[in-house]
Amino acid sequence: MIRSTTSGVLLGYRTNLMGSFTTLNKSRDTVLSQRIFNSYAEDPAAAAKAFRLRRSRMAVQSQYDITDSTYRKYQVGWKALDSVNSVLDTTTKNSIKDADLRILNDPTGEARKTLSTVLSELSDTIIQNMNQKYGDNFVFAGADGSNVPFEIRQVDGKDHIFYRGIDVDTEVPKLVTDDATKEPIGVDANGNLSTTNPTHYLKSRGTSVVSKDEYEKLYTLPTVAEDGNGNKIEYNTDGTVYDPTDPDQEGGFYLDTTTNKTTSIIGYNQTEERIKNKPPFLSDAANPTTMVEVDENGNYKPGGGYYLQTEGAESAISKEDYDKAVCDLEKLDYLAGEKYFVDIGLGFEENEDGQLIESSAFNASLTGLTFLGYGVDEDGDPRNIVSLVKRMSDLTDSDGKFDGETFKRLTKKLEKASAKLKVEYSGMDAESTKLKTNMELLEGNFDTLQEQYSGLEDVDMADSITSLVWAQYCYNAALKVGNSILSQSLIDYMN
């Protein structure tokens, strides 16, 4: 026989009541959080799997955001390049052709002045388009989106285009080298050979070689016969002294005392004039009258059989300027190929040396140099589109004789540069399509992960609400039973 006591009944009741209350709270939390579990201890296996899925979902979300931002940046850049293409296209209105290049032969030059203004405005328009921003960053500034990529500065009274502080028309000239050592030969500021204290190098552009025989023929004045007063004696073609009183004599010749043959006075005067206007040749700085010999390619070579015609100081470049040009061009090469990789869901892995595997990432860098060009070509003309347009503008604005040949040459080079821009423009369009496709893939991945994640953590709301209602019912029933079996105390009566 089991003996029931008041204490035992109360203890059992409290235990059951607390269990009902705990079940009710758990059901309520499940409904409110809509999660199967709220702590790792409740379901360690499911929690670990859910954690991996959540981490993967966050990574996909980050990759999607990066891809979306990069895509929008490309769209801004694409529109900017589209505007540049429109002003360079020779088939559309408001383009260079719309300025009518056929008016260059106008007699007054007023039409060319108008064209110069149009070309100048077009170059400014291109710069403005290439300095477009997406958000707070410049689109075509490569990896440095905080600073303006292109700017126009005055250098020696002319407009020069700079990209991130470096002149885009930087040229590293080819130099005259020593045939034996292959090293640049040292010269003074005037372009004369200097072996003791050279301060400059001699540029090969603007120089030409002349054989020793040809040089002697062009710039050697024969010694001719003179009278006692130092006056040249005029001769007839047969070598007799010319008598101006004899109408049958023609004269017109001098007598070369070296060969004892006559030479025409006209030819003698032409040679004299040619010597007077003789261009500078490479000579020894210590002895300017001594010609320095080179080989047929213009390389310094004693006994080479040729003389090197130069443009004097214009053919020389200081060592300091040359070294700076080399450094600046190296910087431009680097900036043109500058890369900025982002993770768009292609793996983003490193090799065993800790270097990023480029195929596992996306290069989000857009460098203006890639589209507009930089440096100079073999003729010394700029490769940059804006610089070419500026050069054409300067030519048409000249008050002197219009250099039509140079203008035509620059026009053809502008067409080639524009064609290259179109290729890069098409490539950028393809990259935009790649980004858009990748965004769609990431969206699909995100939805799949979300579905898997929900399957692990999300509750069946109909089932959880039913459980909550049942838990509430059980708790209420427990309270009602308690009121029936528990006797009222003196305090209850007092209340």
Salt bridges, closest charged atoms under 4 A:
ASP68 OD2 - ARG72 NE 3.08
ASP100 OD1 - ARG102 NE 3.19
ASP106 OD1 - ARG112 NH1 3.48
ASP124 OD1 - LYS390 NZ 3.60
GLU151 OE2 - ARG153 NH2 2.90
ASP159 OD2 - LYS390 NZ 3.26
ASP167 OD2 - HIS160 ND1 2.83
GLU171 OE2 - ARG205 NH1 2.18
ASP179 OD1 - LYS182 NZ 3.67
GLU273 OE1 - LYS276 NZ 3.82
GLU293 OE2 - LYS212 NZ 3.19
ASP328 OD2 - LYS324 NZ 2.67
GLU338 OE1 - ARG164 NH1 2.62
GLU358 OE1 - LYS339 NZ 2.94
ASP377 OD2 - LYS413 NZ 2.64
ASP379 OD2 - LYS413 NZ 2.84
ASP381 OD1 - ARG391 NH1 3.81
ASP381 OD2 - ARG409 NE 2.72
ASP381 OD2 - LYS413 NZ 2.59
ASP397 OD1 - LYS113 NZ 3.46
ASP399 OD1 - LYS113 NZ 2.76
GLU457 OE1 - ARG35 NH1 2.54
GLU457 OE1 - ARG54 NH2 3.44
